[in-house]
Amino acid sequence: THVSVFVCLMKGEFDDHLKWPFSGELTIELKGHSFNSRKTLHIGDDVMEEASSSADSAGHHTNIAAYHCASKPSQEVNTCGFGFHCFISHGELSQYVKNDSLSFCITEVDAY
């Protein structure tokens, strides 16, 4: 009934200079002909808080899935991601399809 959209972290050349696990705000935007559909995803606010609060007395994270998604990638792409199960309904898609394709723009909101 809906299109799902998820963002997975990938390895990059500056990973050693970044703070891990990733915490921030992403904007996922589906580009349309004359308008856009935009949703903001807060990674870290509730997801990482839940992962951190689920750590045991030794500091091991018991919510492995949430913690792994935001951790520094050890492979080319983390195998899980953050996103929306119901980003946009199938009924609204025709406004966004161009040449049988959908175009997304994903932006990290500057924290500065």
C-alpha positions in Angstrom: 0.0 0.0 0.0 3.0 2.3 0.5 6.6 2.9 -0.7 9.1 2.3 2.1 12.4 4.3 2.2 15.5 3.4 4.3 18.9 5.0 4.5 22.0 2.7 5.2 25.4 4.1 6.2 28.3 3.3 3.9 32.0 3.3 4.3 33.7 6.5 3.4 37.2 8.0 3.3 36.6 10.3 6.3 35.1 7.6 8.6 38.1 7.8 11.0 37.4 11.5 11.6 33.7 11.1 12.4 32.0 10.6 15.7 30.4 7.1 16.0 27.7 5.9 16.3 26.0 8.3 13.9 23.6 10.7 15.5 21.8 13.4 13.5 18.9 14.5 11.4 18.3 13.5 7.8 15.8 14.9 5.4 14.4 12.4 2.9 12.8 14.1 0.0 10.9 12.5 -2.9 11.2 14.9 -5.9 8.1 15.6 -7.9 7.2 17.4 -11.1 6.1 20.6 -9.4 6.4 19.9 -5.7 8.2 17.6 -3.3 7.2 15.2 -0.5 9.6 15.7 2.5 10.0 13.8 5.7 12.6 14.4 8.4 14.3 11.4 10.2 15.9 12.0 13.6 18.6 9.4 14.1 19.9 9.4 17.6 17.1 11.1 19.4 14.9 8.1 20.1 16.6 5.3 18.2 20.1 5.7 19.8 18.6 6.6 23.2 16.8 3.2 23.1 20.0 1.4 22.0 22.0 3.1 24.7 19.5 2.5 27.4 19.4 -1.2 26.5 23.1 -1.6 27.3 23.8 -4.2 30.0 26.0 -3.6 33.1 29.2 -4.3 31.0 28.2 -1.7 28.4 27.2 -4.3 25.8 24.3 -3.1 23.7 21.3 -5.5 23.9 19.4 -3.7 21.1 22.0 -4.8 18.6 20.0 -3.9 15.5 19.5 -0.2 16.4 23.1 0.2 17.6 24.5 -1.6 14.5 22.6 0.6 12.0 24.3 3.8 13.4 27.7 2.3 14.0 30.8 2.9 11.8 30.4 0.5 8.9 32.7 -2.5 9.0 31.6 -3.6 5.5 30.9 -1.4 2.4 27.3 -0.9 3.6 25.7 -1.5 6.9 23.1 -4.3 6.5 20.3 -2.3 8.2 19.1 1.2 8.0 16.7 3.9 9.3 13.7 5.2 7.5 9.9 5.0 6.9 7.8 1.9 6.3 5.0 4.1 4.9 6.8 7.0 3.2 4.2 7.7 0.5 1.0 5.8 -0.5 0.9 4.0 -3.9 -2.1 6.3 -4.8 0.1 9.4 -4.6 3.0 7.9 -6.6 1.9 9.0 -10.1 2.7 12.6 -9.2 6.4 11.6 -8.6 7.1 9.0 -11.3 9.1 10.3 -14.3 10.4 7.9 -16.9 9.4 5.0 -14.7 11.7 6.3 -11.9 11.5 7.9 -8.6 14.0 10.6 -7.6 15.1 11.0 -3.9 17.3 13.6 -2.2 18.7 12.7 1.2 20.4 15.5 3.1 22.0 15.7 6.5 20.7 18.7 8.4 23.6 20.8 9.6 23.9 20.7 13.4 25.9 24.0 13.5 
